[in-house]
Amino acid sequence: MYTLLIVDDEPNILEGIKRLLDWKSLGVGRIETARSSLEVMSNILDWRPDICLMDVCIGNDKGYEVINCLNNLGVRSNYVMMSGYDEFSYACEAIRCGALDYLLKPVEKKKLLEVVRKIIVEKLSDRFAPLINCLDKLVVEMRETNLMDGILELCRFQFITYKYISNIPVGDDAL
């Protein structure tokens, strides 16, 4: 299950986005919210969000500055900027800090769903593919050599791996 972080200084926006989509059906098991950049920085290592929806203006702070800070600290996520401002300079800053998309508020359900699905398919679904491929090859090899005890041990390992796979952090050093 994935973790979603929504960052906006407006409580109505936070609640609205939490209720906008059926997050569980998308594989999102935990939703965290933050109303300030300080709250984000204080909790980011505990939350480890797979997807982060970040407002451009969070009080006096800028969301893209928060993302730059997190990137510099090595905290990786899939960032999407949200803004009530249709300003080209904000969109440029979002791209520079590595945001994957830029959504205008009020956020449209269809557009948000499209962006989140794209992140899940392109960025999150394949993060464990090398591990799964390696395990699959090992299973075939063990079956061919009749190593039943090894297969049982591997099955236990696979079960544990799949059970806890969502707890592994997203980022360059995840594997």
Backbone as ProteinMPNN parsed JSONL, in Angstrom:
{"seq_chain_A": "MYTLLIVDDEPNILEGIKRLLDWKSLGVGRIETARSSLEVMSNILDWRPDICLMDVCIGNDKGYEVINCLNNLGVRSNYVMMSGYDEFSYACEAIRCGALDYLLKPVEKKKLLEVVRKIIVEKLSDRFAPLINCLDKLVVEMRETNLMDGILELCRFQFITYKYISNIPVGDDAL", "coords_chain_A": {"N_chain_A": [[0.843, -1.183, 0.0], [0.427, 2.259, -0.701], [1.671, 5.466, 0.458], [0.258, 8.611, 0.847], [0.884, 12.056, 0.823], [-0.546, 15.123, 1.532], [-0.127, 18.488, 1.115], [-1.089, 21.558, 2.168], [-2.073, 24.81, 3.1], [-4.67, 25.347, 3.567], [-7.344, 24.08, 5.273], [-9.796, 23.15, 4.18], [-9.135, 22.444, 1.573], [-7.346, 20.34, 2.041], [-9.064, 18.403, 3.236], [-10.926, 18.153, 1.168], [-9.416, 17.048, -0.967], [-8.664, 14.648, 0.191], [-11.099, 13.363, 0.149], [-11.788, 13.329, -2.48], [-11.019, 11.254, -4.254], [-11.275, 7.646, -4.516], [-9.127, 6.476, -2.663], [-8.167, 4.077, -1.558], [-8.797, 2.156, -3.49], [-6.88, 2.727, -5.317], [-4.666, 1.815, -4.192], [-3.643, 3.259, -2.116], [-2.91, 3.324, 1.135], [-2.478, 4.873, 3.319], [-3.002, 8.184, 4.317], [-1.534, 11.196, 4.815], [-1.538, 14.525, 6.136], [-0.459, 17.921, 5.889], [-0.158, 21.238, 7.087], [1.761, 23.129, 6.951], [5.125, 24.049, 6.001], [6.953, 23.521, 7.967], [5.686, 21.493, 9.42], [5.776, 19.48, 7.504], [8.579, 19.084, 7.238], [9.163, 18.24, 9.808], [7.943, 15.765, 10.01], [8.45, 14.163, 7.793], [10.28, 12.005, 7.557], [9.102, 10.036, 9.065], [6.714, 9.698, 7.732], [7.343, 9.126, 5.003], [6.323, 9.502, 2.192], [4.927, 8.077, -0.779], [3.682, 9.402, -2.774], [3.316, 12.844, -3.166], [1.307, 15.575, -2.827], [1.645, 18.868, -3.31], [1.054, 22.153, -2.342], [1.631, 25.233, -4.055], [1.911, 27.677, -2.702], [2.438, 27.795, 0.618], [1.389, 29.12, 3.253], [3.724, 31.522, 4.073], [5.719, 30.293, 2.74], [7.124, 28.596, -0.13], [6.036, 25.858, -2.029], [7.707, 24.582, -3.898], [10.208, 25.238, -2.94], [10.269, 23.794, -0.59], [10.211, 21.2, -1.66], [12.68, 21.231, -3.036], [14.39, 21.413, -0.812], [13.797, 18.972, 0.487], [14.644, 17.197, -1.517], [17.397, 17.817, -1.509], [18.032, 16.808, 0.965], [17.861, 14.173, 0.456], [15.412, 12.941, 0.517], [13.123, 11.209, -1.159], [10.301, 11.346, -3.298], [7.256, 11.229, -5.186], [6.411, 14.007, -6.532], [3.737, 16.327, -6.9], [2.704, 19.416, -7.924], [0.33, 21.775, -6.734], [-1.832, 24.481, -7.415], [-3.533, 27.566, -6.972], [-2.979, 29.5, -8.643], [-2.562, 30.489, -11.929], [0.08, 30.763, -13.044], [2.891, 31.088, -15.047], [5.528, 31.149, -14.082], [5.426, 29.75, -11.654], [4.822, 27.181, -12.55], [7.157, 26.659, -13.984], [9.053, 26.631, -11.876], [8.102, 24.417, -10.517], [8.713, 22.361, -12.319], [11.515, 22.596, -12.337], [12.175, 21.773, -9.739], [11.572, 19.156, -9.836], [8.975, 18.228, -9.818], [6.318, 16.15, -10.926], [3.989, 16.844, -12.135], [1.568, 19.515, -12.574], [-1.101, 20.838, -11.046], [-4.055, 22.745, -11.348], [-5.946, 24.522, -8.94], [-9.431, 24.872, -8.312], [-8.855, 21.423, -7.837], [-9.45, 19.103, -10.337], [-11.318, 16.134, -10.312], [-11.045, 14.121, -12.315], [-8.61, 14.802, -13.552], [-6.8, 14.651, -11.399], [-7.019, 11.923, -10.756], [-6.008, 10.817, -13.114], [-3.331, 11.728, -13.039], [-2.386, 10.554, -10.639], [-2.748, 7.81, -11.175], [-0.951, 7.546, -13.298], [1.497, 8.03, -12.011], [1.549, 5.853, -10.257], [1.597, 3.67, -12.052], [3.866, 4.249, -13.695], [5.948, 5.004, -11.966], [5.816, 3.771, -9.418], [4.839, 1.085, -9.487], [6.775, -0.506, -10.731], [8.958, -0.526, -9.076], [9.839, -2.689, -7.603], [10.356, -4.603, -9.419], [12.946, -5.698, -10.301], [13.689, -7.25, -8.036], [11.537, -9.055, -7.835], [11.735, -10.352, -10.324], [14.218, -11.623, -10.009], [13.653, -13.378, -7.879], [11.708, -14.968, -9.111], [13.237, -16.234, -11.133], [14.949, -17.695, -9.529], [13.161, -19.49, -8.322], [12.39, -21.053, -10.552], [14.874, -22.222, -11.196], [15.34, -23.688, -8.848], [13.23, -25.489, -8.896], [13.907, -26.988, -11.119], [16.14, -28.325, -10.202], [15.157, -29.865, -8.205], [15.068, -28.998, -5.52], [13.363, -29.048, -3.032], [13.216, -28.264, -0.309], [14.549, -25.872, -0.418], [12.821, -24.476, -2.069], [10.55, -24.266, -0.467], [11.605, -22.646, 1.552], [12.206, -20.377, 0.063], [9.622, -19.642, -0.706], [8.583, -18.882, 1.767], [10.241, -16.671, 2.192], [9.454, -15.057, 0.007], [6.796, -14.574, 0.735], [7.118, -13.072, 3.09], [8.526, -10.912, 2.007], [6.643, -9.818, 0.144], [4.647, -9.174, 1.961], [5.742, -7.14, 3.517], [6.593, -5.277, 1.696], [5.588, -2.747, 1.113], [6.63, -1.17, 3.065], [9.17, -0.446, 2.444], [11.337, 2.202, 1.699], [10.784, 4.706, -0.852], [12.961, 5.635, -3.44], [16.295, 6.39, -4.661], [18.001, 4.67, -3.318], [16.467, 2.494, -2.609], [16.589, -0.163, -3.432]], "CA_chain_A": [[0.0, 0.0, 0.0], [1.18, 3.494, -0.832], [1.398, 6.566, 1.377], [0.017, 9.893, 0.188], [1.0, 13.26, 1.645], [-1.17, 16.302, 0.94], [0.375, 19.666, 1.807], [-1.817, 22.778, 1.81], [-2.376, 25.561, 4.314], [-6.121, 25.502, 3.667], [-7.939, 22.819, 5.74], [-10.853, 22.689, 3.269], [-8.467, 21.796, 0.437], [-6.844, 19.051, 2.533], [-10.189, 17.481, 3.377], [-11.518, 17.928, -0.146], [-8.586, 16.124, -1.744], [-8.769, 13.338, 0.851], [-12.389, 12.763, -0.188], [-12.024, 13.449, -3.916], [-10.836, 9.974, -4.931], [-11.296, 6.421, -3.723], [-7.69, 6.249, -2.558], [-7.896, 2.655, -1.285], [-8.848, 1.41, -4.75], [-5.641, 3.037, -6.031], [-3.555, 1.232, -3.446], [-3.174, 4.185, -1.087], [-3.372, 2.823, 2.416], [-2.291, 5.88, 4.367], [-3.007, 9.576, 3.858], [-1.071, 12.173, 5.808], [-1.737, 15.906, 5.7], [0.35, 18.934, 6.567], [-0.619, 22.601, 6.805], [2.904, 24.046, 6.9], [6.391, 23.425, 5.603], [7.562, 23.03, 9.204], [5.052, 20.213, 9.706], [6.332, 18.527, 6.533], [9.97, 18.792, 7.584], [9.187, 17.552, 11.1], [7.352, 14.427, 9.948], [8.666, 13.518, 6.499], [10.974, 10.723, 7.687], [8.125, 9.068, 9.576], [5.663, 9.478, 6.739], [7.919, 8.556, 3.778], [5.244, 9.404, 1.195], [5.205, 7.636, -2.139], [3.136, 10.479, -3.602], [3.151, 14.064, -2.382], [0.611, 16.68, -3.484], [2.185, 20.029, -2.608], [0.582, 23.461, -2.766], [2.718, 26.151, -4.402], [2.049, 28.642, -1.608], [2.085, 27.227, 1.919], [1.649, 30.278, 4.112], [4.745, 32.39, 3.464], [6.703, 29.445, 2.064], [6.809, 28.079, -1.461], [6.102, 24.403, -2.081], [8.865, 24.115, -4.67], [11.375, 25.365, -2.072], [10.197, 22.637, 0.309], [10.628, 20.034, -2.449], [14.133, 21.347, -3.22], [15.013, 21.084, 0.47], [13.652, 17.526, 0.674], [15.546, 16.554, -2.482], [18.762, 18.0, -1.02], [18.195, 15.936, 2.127], [17.788, 12.796, -0.014], [14.065, 12.415, 0.704], [12.539, 11.06, -2.488], [8.881, 11.077, -3.434], [6.717, 11.622, -6.487], [5.785, 15.285, -6.198], [2.815, 16.996, -7.803], [2.394, 20.761, -7.421], [-1.038, 22.272, -6.892], [-1.841, 25.929, -7.245], [-4.69, 28.355, -7.369], [-2.439, 30.524, -9.538], [-2.22, 30.021, -13.275], [1.254, 31.565, -13.38], [3.922, 30.326, -15.738], [6.739, 31.064, -13.258], [5.236, 28.667, -10.691], [4.939, 25.924, -13.295], [8.594, 26.483, -14.262], [9.705, 26.232, -10.629], [7.672, 23.043, -10.24], [9.517, 21.498, -13.189], [12.912, 22.659, -11.884], [12.379, 21.02, -8.493], [11.335, 17.741, -10.103], [7.563, 17.842, -9.747], [5.909, 15.368, -12.092], [2.83, 17.483, -12.765], [1.133, 20.787, -11.999], [-2.555, 20.865, -11.09], [-4.685, 23.993, -10.931], [-7.063, 24.398, -8.003], [-9.808, 23.633, -7.651], [-8.353, 20.23, -8.513], [-10.493, 18.298, -10.978], [-11.242, 14.714, -9.969], [-10.554, 13.351, -13.458], [-7.199, 15.114, -13.759], [-6.055, 14.095, -10.271], [-7.011, 10.477, -10.936], [-5.089, 10.548, -14.226], [-1.96, 11.967, -12.579], [-2.042, 9.553, -9.629], [-2.602, 6.518, -11.866], [0.288, 7.587, -14.076], [2.603, 7.869, -11.055], [1.54, 4.474, -9.763], [2.011, 2.771, -13.131], [5.202, 4.53, -14.226], [6.991, 5.238, -10.961], [5.753, 2.946, -8.217], [4.573, -0.329, -9.731], [7.97, -1.221, -11.19], [10.12, -0.329, -8.203], [10.3, -3.966, -7.079], [10.464, -5.545, -10.53], [14.195, -6.481, -10.293], [13.628, -8.222, -6.95], [10.559, -10.077, -8.198], [12.319, -11.143, -11.421], [15.278, -12.45, -9.427], [12.999, -14.446, -7.123], [11.063, -15.869, -10.071], [14.288, -17.049, -11.757], [15.426, -18.616, -8.512], [12.139, -20.523, -8.185], [12.521, -21.951, -11.711], [16.122, -22.972, -11.029], [15.186, -24.634, -7.745], [12.321, -26.553, -9.342], [14.642, -27.837, -12.052], [17.127, -29.137, -9.476], [14.422, -30.597, -7.167], [15.432, -28.53, -4.183], [12.078, -28.727, -2.415], [13.411, -27.5, 0.921], [14.892, -24.516, -0.83], [11.609, -23.838, -2.597], [9.715, -23.888, 0.678], [12.257, -21.504, 2.2], [12.018, -19.24, -0.834], [8.214, -19.232, -0.599], [8.476, -18.117, 3.018], [10.902, -15.393, 1.952], [8.592, -14.279, -0.869], [5.638, -14.137, 1.505], [7.558, -11.982, 3.962], [8.867, -9.781, 1.143], [5.411, -9.199, -0.35], [3.898, -8.649, 3.093], [6.356, -5.907, 4.023], [7.166, -4.53, 0.578], [5.146, -1.354, 1.128], [7.37, -0.429, 4.082], [10.487, -0.082, 1.929], [11.254, 3.585, 1.215], [10.935, 5.018, -2.266], [14.14, 6.457, -3.669], [17.393, 5.795, -5.416], [18.655, 3.632, -2.554], [15.452, 1.558, -2.127], [17.019, -1.544, -3.694]], "C_chain_A": [[0.889, 1.248, 0.0], [0.776, 4.503, 0.239], [1.304, 7.845, 0.569], [0.196, 10.999, 1.212], [0.382, 14.413, 0.872], [-0.725, 17.499, 1.77], [-0.343, 20.903, 1.284], [-2.157, 23.498, 3.104], [-3.871, 25.809, 4.507], [-6.756, 24.165, 4.065], [-9.016, 22.271, 4.806], [-10.266, 21.968, 2.055], [-7.96, 20.413, 0.864], [-7.967, 18.018, 2.614], [-10.818, 17.152, 2.028], [-10.734, 16.936, -0.977], [-8.624, 14.726, -1.129], [-10.039, 12.606, 0.426], [-12.656, 12.711, -1.695], [-11.961, 12.112, -4.654], [-11.029, 8.821, -3.955], [-9.845, 5.949, -3.634], [-7.353, 4.776, -2.329], [-7.886, 1.835, -2.569], [-7.608, 1.649, -5.599], [-4.421, 2.442, -5.329], [-2.978, 2.142, -2.386], [-3.776, 3.739, 0.243], [-3.276, 3.835, 3.531], [-2.248, 7.263, 3.736], [-2.593, 10.458, 5.027], [-1.323, 13.565, 5.247], [-0.836, 16.822, 6.515], [-0.134, 20.306, 6.133], [0.525, 23.602, 6.739], [4.152, 23.292, 6.464], [7.105, 22.871, 6.83], [6.992, 21.666, 9.581], [5.577, 19.123, 8.762], [7.731, 18.11, 6.967], [10.078, 18.008, 8.891], [8.761, 16.092, 11.005], [7.724, 13.603, 8.725], [9.344, 12.15, 6.625], [10.067, 9.646, 8.266], [7.099, 8.716, 8.513], [6.174, 8.758, 5.498], [6.872, 8.395, 2.666], [5.744, 8.92, -0.167], [4.768, 8.709, -3.129], [2.916, 11.677, -2.7], [2.497, 15.142, -3.247], [0.936, 17.936, -2.698], [1.639, 21.324, -3.201], [1.782, 24.351, -3.087], [2.974, 27.135, -3.267], [1.524, 28.023, -0.321], [2.389, 28.308, 2.945], [2.614, 31.208, 3.403], [5.793, 31.602, 2.682], [6.203, 29.016, 0.689], [7.018, 26.571, -1.475], [7.315, 23.892, -2.83], [10.155, 24.273, -3.871], [11.429, 24.2, -1.075], [10.674, 21.383, -0.429], [12.134, 20.068, -2.686], [14.88, 20.958, -1.95], [14.962, 19.58, 0.723], [14.571, 16.754, -0.27], [16.995, 16.645, -2.011], [19.068, 17.122, 0.188], [18.136, 14.448, 1.745], [16.433, 12.145, 0.201], [13.388, 12.399, -0.658], [11.056, 10.752, -2.394], [8.489, 11.447, -4.852], [5.855, 12.846, -6.245], [4.881, 15.791, -7.318], [2.496, 18.339, -7.17], [0.941, 21.088, -7.689], [-0.989, 23.779, -6.674], [-3.16, 26.53, -7.671], [-4.283, 29.436, -8.347], [-2.054, 29.907, -10.875], [-1.049, 30.852, -13.771], [2.358, 30.671, -13.936], [5.163, 30.142, -14.868], [6.622, 29.957, -12.212], [5.375, 27.305, -11.37], [6.407, 25.633, -13.614], [9.341, 26.025, -13.022], [9.345, 24.798, -10.255], [8.498, 22.054, -11.058], [10.958, 21.447, -12.7], [13.156, 21.821, -10.628], [12.057, 19.538, -8.662], [9.895, 17.296, -9.949], [7.162, 17.16, -11.047], [4.729, 15.985, -12.825], [2.472, 18.748, -11.992], [-0.378, 20.859, -12.169], [-3.081, 22.21, -10.605], [-5.839, 23.69, -9.981], [-8.208, 25.271, -8.497], [-9.422, 22.425, -8.503], [-9.525, 19.424, -9.056], [-10.247, 16.822, -10.678], [-10.604, 13.9, -11.082], [-9.053, 13.568, -13.661], [-6.339, 14.534, -12.639], [-5.934, 12.578, -10.404], [-6.017, 10.076, -12.028], [-3.634, 10.676, -13.774], [-1.523, 10.888, -11.587], [-1.862, 8.18, -10.274], [-1.295, 6.453, -12.65], [1.499, 7.391, -13.155], [2.686, 6.427, -10.581], [2.066, 3.514, -10.825], [3.469, 2.994, -13.518], [6.297, 4.616, -13.173], [6.987, 4.246, -9.809], [5.608, 1.456, -8.492], [5.829, -1.117, -10.073], [9.138, -1.138, -10.228], [10.659, -1.632, -7.633], [10.463, -5.013, -8.177], [11.779, -6.324, -10.524], [14.198, -7.556, -9.208], [12.694, -9.368, -7.302], [11.093, -10.963, -9.317], [13.392, -12.092, -10.9], [14.674, -13.625, -8.664], [12.337, -15.452, -8.056], [12.088, -16.783, -10.74], [14.817, -18.092, -10.784], [14.438, -19.756, -8.301], [12.254, -21.537, -9.322], [13.762, -22.827, -11.557], [15.988, -24.027, -9.935], [14.246, -25.778, -8.113], [13.057, -27.527, -10.255], [15.634, -28.743, -11.335], [16.511, -29.882, -8.297], [14.835, -30.215, -5.745], [14.17, -28.067, -3.444], [12.238, -27.914, -1.138], [13.735, -26.045, 0.607], [13.679, -23.757, -1.349], [10.706, -23.402, -1.455], [10.293, -22.665, 1.391], [12.076, -20.236, 1.361], [10.582, -18.732, -0.768], [7.988, -18.437, 0.673], [9.078, -16.73, 2.833], [10.042, -14.486, 1.075], [7.387, -13.736, -0.114], [6.01, -12.95, 2.391], [7.87, -10.736, 3.143], [7.614, -9.068, 0.661], [4.624, -8.549, 0.784], [4.438, -7.289, 3.529], [6.878, -4.985, 2.933], [6.763, -3.052, 0.607], [5.873, -0.53, 2.175], [8.759, -0.013, 3.628], [10.4, 1.316, 1.346], [11.447, 3.7, -0.29], [12.192, 5.861, -2.407], [15.2, 5.684, -4.395], [18.033, 4.635, -4.661], [17.676, 2.601, -2.012], [15.866, 0.109, -2.37], [18.505, -1.667, -3.576]], "O_chain_A": [[1.953, 1.276, 0.619], [-0.295, 4.414, 0.839], [2.15, 8.129, -0.279], [-0.286, 10.893, 2.34], [0.727, 14.66, -0.284], [-0.921, 17.525, 2.985], [-0.224, 21.254, 0.11], [-2.494, 22.858, 4.099], [-4.283, 26.412, 5.499], [-6.717, 23.213, 3.286], [-9.138, 21.055, 4.653], [-10.84, 20.993, 1.569], [-8.124, 19.435, 0.135], [-7.832, 16.9, 2.118], [-11.197, 16.008, 1.776], [-11.322, 16.071, -1.627], [-8.617, 13.731, -1.853], [-10.058, 11.378, 0.349], [-13.64, 12.115, -2.131], [-12.75, 11.862, -5.566], [-10.958, 8.994, -2.738], [-9.399, 5.127, -4.433], [-6.355, 4.283, -2.855], [-7.069, 0.928, -2.725], [-7.312, 0.865, -6.502], [-3.293, 2.552, -5.812], [-1.933, 1.837, -1.81], [-4.99, 3.777, 0.44], [-3.914, 3.683, 4.572], [-1.55, 7.486, 2.747], [-3.225, 10.459, 6.083], [-1.321, 13.763, 4.032], [-0.501, 16.539, 7.665], [-0.477, 20.519, 4.97], [0.3, 24.789, 6.501], [4.222, 22.066, 6.546], [7.792, 21.854, 6.737], [7.731, 20.781, 10.012], [5.794, 17.985, 9.178], [8.031, 16.919, 7.055], [10.991, 17.2, 9.056], [9.171, 15.271, 11.825], [7.337, 12.437, 8.638], [9.015, 11.231, 5.874], [10.252, 8.463, 7.98], [6.669, 7.567, 8.409], [5.5, 7.862, 4.989], [6.575, 7.275, 2.25], [6.819, 9.296, -0.632], [5.388, 8.905, -4.175], [2.39, 11.542, -1.595], [3.053, 15.567, -4.259], [0.543, 18.058, -1.538], [1.746, 21.564, -4.404], [2.832, 24.229, -2.456], [4.124, 27.395, -2.912], [0.329, 27.761, -0.183], [3.51, 28.401, 3.447], [2.366, 31.635, 2.275], [6.658, 32.192, 2.034], [5.009, 29.073, 0.399], [8.035, 26.067, -1.0], [7.897, 22.878, -2.446], [11.107, 23.524, -4.094], [12.504, 23.69, -0.76], [11.45, 20.597, 0.115], [12.8, 19.042, -2.552], [15.888, 20.253, -2.01], [15.959, 18.979, 1.125], [15.201, 15.775, 0.129], [17.74, 15.669, -2.099], [20.215, 16.737, 0.412], [18.332, 13.574, 2.589], [16.309, 10.926, 0.084], [13.115, 13.449, -1.238], [10.614, 9.998, -1.527], [9.318, 11.927, -5.626], [4.709, 12.736, -5.807], [5.206, 15.7, -8.502], [2.067, 18.402, -6.018], [0.387, 20.73, -8.728], [-0.213, 24.283, -5.863], [-3.812, 26.063, -8.606], [-5.12, 30.198, -8.829], [-1.313, 28.925, -10.933], [-1.151, 31.553, -14.777], [2.7, 29.639, -13.358], [5.79, 29.083, -14.912], [7.613, 29.291, -11.911], [5.979, 26.387, -10.815], [6.847, 24.487, -13.523], [10.177, 25.124, -13.103], [10.18, 24.055, -9.739], [8.93, 21.024, -10.539], [11.56, 20.374, -12.652], [14.223, 21.228, -10.474], [12.248, 18.752, -7.735], [9.62, 16.096, -9.949], [7.608, 17.543, -12.129], [4.494, 15.688, -13.996], [3.0, 19.011, -10.912], [-0.881, 20.932, -13.29], [-2.623, 22.747, -9.596], [-6.601, 22.744, -10.179], [-7.953, 26.336, -9.061], [-9.631, 22.404, -9.716], [-10.467, 19.105, -8.332], [-9.123, 16.329, -10.777], [-9.723, 13.079, -10.827], [-8.315, 12.616, -13.913], [-5.268, 13.986, -12.9], [-4.86, 12.018, -10.187], [-5.274, 9.107, -11.873], [-2.805, 9.824, -14.093], [-0.412, 10.367, -11.687], [-0.915, 7.465, -9.946], [-0.618, 5.424, -12.661], [2.425, 6.657, -13.5], [3.771, 5.85, -10.514], [2.887, 2.645, -10.53], [4.226, 2.033, -13.656], [7.458, 4.328, -13.465], [8.046, 3.914, -9.277], [6.206, 0.643, -7.786], [5.925, -2.294, -9.727], [10.219, -1.639, -10.538], [11.817, -1.687, -7.219], [10.686, -6.188, -7.884], [11.741, -7.537, -10.727], [14.669, -8.668, -9.45], [13.032, -10.532, -7.086], [10.929, -12.182, -9.275], [13.455, -13.248, -11.319], [15.145, -14.754, -8.798], [12.4, -16.658, -7.815], [11.838, -17.977, -10.899], [15.099, -19.228, -11.165], [14.861, -20.897, -8.114], [12.22, -22.744, -9.084], [13.701, -24.039, -11.765], [16.48, -25.145, -10.09], [14.451, -26.913, -7.683], [12.857, -28.739, -10.176], [15.934, -29.832, -11.826], [17.227, -30.462, -7.482], [14.929, -31.08, -4.874], [13.94, -26.872, -3.256], [11.478, -26.974, -0.904], [13.264, -25.122, 1.271], [13.525, -22.56, -1.105], [10.161, -22.298, -1.473], [9.556, -21.761, 1.784], [11.823, -19.157, 1.898], [10.351, -17.523, -0.773], [7.279, -17.43, 0.662], [8.498, -15.733, 3.263], [9.909, -13.294, 1.351], [7.0, -12.582, -0.296], [5.297, -11.948, 2.433], [7.518, -9.626, 3.542], [7.525, -7.844, 0.755], [4.007, -7.5, 0.596], [3.667, -6.392, 3.87], [7.549, -3.998, 3.236], [7.531, -2.197, 0.165], [5.75, 0.694, 2.181], [9.457, 0.7, 4.349], [9.485, 1.601, 0.573], [12.162, 2.915, -0.912], [12.454, 6.72, -1.565], [15.047, 4.503, -4.707], [18.556, 3.711, -5.284], [18.0, 1.897, -1.056], [15.518, -0.764, -1.575], [19.051, -2.754, -3.762]]}, "name": "protein", "num_of_chains": 1, "seq": "MYTLLIVDDEPNILEGIKRLLDWKSLGVGRIETARSSLEVMSNILDWRPDICLMDVCIGNDKGYEVINCLNNLGVRSNYVMMSGYDEFSYACEAIRCGALDYLLKPVEKKKLLEVVRKIIVEKLSDRFAPLINCLDKLVVEMRETNLMDGILELCRFQFITYKYISNIPVGDDAL"}
